[in-house]
């Protein structure tokens, strides 16, 4: 993308990026749900989700830094961002090819001994996690006649779109209107990401320990927080300090994604194919709605 010279080239490349990455998040949540028991699952799902937040935060700091590279070796600052992202991403992608373990019943991970693989399989059996089975007409009927795929997908759609303020550039646009510098506009919104990471950890550990595996209390708490934030920002004519607080506290909602996925993995534990299909449906439908909803809500003249 660093060498793109027009918008059409960007659109084509973004299409292939989306095509390649669309399976990654739900696929990883499915793999995590194939290795960890209920008492461990929320923490692992949320750690994975938190790592994506760390990545976006690092990217923001990177943007603030590479802005000063504008003009070096004939490249603009935004081009340097893509070049550096490539340098960082390629080794990680290569390592993923060799280290991702698949699921316990099919894994050929070189770093796991036969005894460790057998233990992982026994742990999943003890936790009621079903092994793989063929997709049949009867299985599809069971999946699509169950409430799981519909309500869990709806829950994730509401989470992903209701809490979208933390993923939209509204904070950055407001900062720019207030006269902040470009590095500041890139850096300050990462405070929202810090809140997301902290609440992500709190949700996971309290759910697995204090709440004894209950997933809904942190989800309800995050929903209440985002209602307060969205209502305040919709009013807009509020004190500047509270506006700052609302933009930053929006991260309280974003931190619950891993917990929702952990809950879905547990609910669908007795049917492996349902577990995989529900995980994919949650992610894909949430972003499908996110693609057209802003066009409907925020129409511009």
Order of alpha helices (4+ residues) and beta strands (2+ residues): alpha-alpha-alpha-alpha-alpha-alpha-alpha-alpha-alpha-alpha-alpha-alpha-alpha-alpha-alpha
